[in-house]
């Protein structure tokens, strides 16, 4: 790899941020001009004033939200999300000004609507283009940053592996530094780079300016070493990142938060906090309202089929655990001759004599789940999330599967990542339930609105029936 000093972008980060601000302003102006030209509207002062306000506001909000910071090593969503947030705040401010100044009638709704949708789309496409070009450029060894890792244990090995497997980050790992010897059992095997020396050697090299970025990845038990390293490295120009060893644990949507002046790290946390929670709820309300409107008549026919095919109630309500383990009543069309909801519930099996003939069809096609859209509308469930299990099964599996109850850090769903990947129906072995939980927790850790939409579409086309559903 080429040394970071050979890169053309690294010494000019502030200039690159300025270029991005300028290009964003140009894109915003051009989109408005195209919209005006397409509608045959003259470029008048009120439109130019609006464009100027939007450009200034977007640049300010973007700067405050980290839009123009270095995006090296960030995920795709981490690059797109700040654009949408900054644009949403900007549009809200502009709309509020137009409302209070009573000037909204001076603008074409078609032009403004097109502008508000097309501008962020092009801003995102522009960033994705730059991201792709920089990733290609860095993968060739240009514009790289020299990196050293302090600590050759499991955490250091993990950091090194990520750097090695992702050349598009533009990080050139030079080596590890550790006070332990190579034959020490605490030194990880298959390190991504050689061990170059001990901590004193790192300090010497860092003071010579050999490393741009240093990751301290030693055990939190070594507090004295960490304090000394941080103090010594303050006499260098290196950027220093502390990687706590608790990151080796199976964390669930961890994040830094403050309790007054005290910083803390959440170990197990719901991803639906703040704005993400509102987005998830809006998604549920909009989709469930639309779907209930579409399926209202089919549900009437299904209800009639249940009533005519066997004796008993049409709807069956069963206790399940909802978000945070709170009990909820989940609605289903009755598909069995029994309505078990006690402490001992036997899962439905193939050729189960309790299942009615019409109920077998409903279960095979998942039509018995349709009333759960009412649960979604009332806020007890989500469209997408871990499938709720009977309370009796929860109490059984929480003793057998580590992390099982973390499924309840989000609302249960009608469909989920586990279901569209084939882990639905009977869980007659512990391995099957473990696999379902694994997919559920993976969904919770990596949730995004786009992923929900993807799961919904996969459910529509592939997820309503399956060989395991009976």
JORABEL-V322696 format. One record per pair of residues at least 6 apart in sequence whose ideal C-beta (glycine too) atoms are under 8 Angstrom apart, sorted by the first residue. I is the first residue (numbers start at 1). J is the second residue. Records with the same first field share a line. If there is no record, write none. Layout:
I=J  J
//
This chain:
1=141  144  172
2=141  142  144
3=144  146  172
4=10  143  144  145  146  172  212
6=142  143
7=142  143  144  145  170
8=142  143
9=16  134  143
10=143  145  212
13=70
17=68  69
20=68
21=59  62  63  68
23=126
24=55  58  59  62  123  126
25=55  58  59
27=119  122  123  126
28=51  54  55  58  119  123
29=51  55
31=114  115  118  119  122
32=47  50  51  111  115  119
33=43
34=118
35=110  111  114  115  118
36=42  43  47  108  111
38=114
39=108  110  111
41=47  108  111
46=103  106  107
47=107  111
50=94  107
53=94  97
54=90  94
57=89  90  93  94
58=86  87  90
61=67  85  86  89  90
62=68  82  83  86
65=82  85  86
66=82
67=82  83  86
71=78  79  131
72=145  169  170  171
73=166  169  171
76=128  131
77=448  450
79=127  128  131
80=124  127
83=120  123  124  127
84=120  124
85=275
87=119  120  123
91=116
95=104
97=103
98=104  107
134=143  168  170
135=168
136=168
137=143  170
138=144  167  168  169  170
139=167  168
141=172
142=170
143=170
144=170  171  172
145=170  171  172  212  213
146=172  174  210  211  212  213
147=163  171  172  173  174  211  212  213  214  215
148=173  174  175  176  177  196  202  205  206  210  211  213  214  215
149=156  159  160  173  175  176  177  193  214  215  217
150=156  176  177  178  199  202  214  215  216  217  218  229
151=176  177  178  216  217  218  219
152=176  177  178  180  187  188  191  195
153=178  186  187  188  217  218  219  245
154=188  245  248
155=217  218  219  243  244  245  247  248
156=176  178  188  191  215  217  218  243
157=188  190  191  192
158=247  248
159=215  217  243
160=173  176  191  192  193
161=192
163=169  171  173  192
164=173  192  193
171=213
173=192  193
174=193  196  210  211
175=193  194  195  196
176=191  193  194  195  196
177=195  196  197  198  199  201  202
178=187  195  198  199  218
179=198  199  225
180=186  187
181=187
182=195
187=195
196=202  205
199=225  228  229
202=214  229
203=229  232  233  236
205=211
206=214  233  236  238
207=235  236
209=236  237
211=238
212=238  239
213=238  239  241
214=233  238  239  240  241
215=241  243
216=226  229  230  240  241  242  243
217=243  245
218=225  226  245
219=245
220=226  244  245  246
226=242
230=240  242
233=240
244=265
246=265  267
247=254
249=267
250=403
251=267  268
252=267  268  269  403  406  409  441  444  445
253=266  268  269  270  271  409  444  445  447
254=265  266  267  268  269
255=265  266  269
256=263  264  265
257=263  264  265  266
258=264
268=406  409
269=409
270=277  323  409  410  444
271=409  410  444  445  447
272=280  410  447
276=447
279=449
280=382  449  452
281=379
283=383  449  452
284=376  377  379  382  383
285=377
287=376  383  456
288=373  374  376  377  383
289=377
291=373
292=373  374  377
295=370  373
298=370
299=370  371
302=333  362  367  370
303=314  315  333
305=358
306=314  333  334  335  358  359  362
307=314
309=356  357  358  359
310=334  337  356  358  359
312=334  337  339
313=334  339
314=333  334
315=331  332  333  334  371
316=331  332  333  334  335  336  339
317=329  330  331  332  341
318=329  330  332  339  340  341  390
319=327  328  329  330  341  390  391
320=327  328  329  330  388  389  390  391  394  412
321=327  328  388  389  391  394  408  412
322=328  380  381  388  408  411  412
323=408  409  410  411  412
324=408  409
325=405  408
327=391
328=375  380  381  388  412
329=380
330=372  375  380  381  388  412
331=371  372  374  375
332=368  369  371  372
333=359  362  367  368  370  371
334=359  368
335=355  356  358  359  360  362  363  368
336=348  352  354  355  356  359
337=354  355  356
338=354
340=346
341=390
342=392
343=392
344=392
345=390  392  393
347=393  426  427  428
348=354  355  363  426  470
349=426  428  470
350=426  470
351=470
352=470
355=363  470
359=368
360=470
361=367
362=368
363=469  470
364=465  469  470
365=464  465  469
366=463  464  465  469
367=464
369=414
372=381  414
373=414
375=381
376=382  383  414
379=411
380=411
381=388  411  412  413  414
382=410  411  412  413  414
383=413  414  415  452  456
384=413  414  415  416  417  443  452  455  456
385=410  411  412  413  416  443
386=407  408  410  412  413  416  418  440  443  444
387=412  413  415  416  418  419  424  436
388=412
389=397
394=404  405
397=404  433  437
398=404  405
400=430  433
401=430  433  434  437
403=437  441
404=437
406=441  444
407=437  440  441  444
409=444
410=444  447
415=455  456  459  463
416=439  440  443  455
417=439  440  442  443  451  455
418=424  435  436  437  439  440  443
419=459  463
420=455  458  459  462  463
421=439
422=466  468
423=432  435  436  439
424=436  463  466  468  469
425=466  467  468  469  470
426=432  468  470
427=433  436
443=451
//
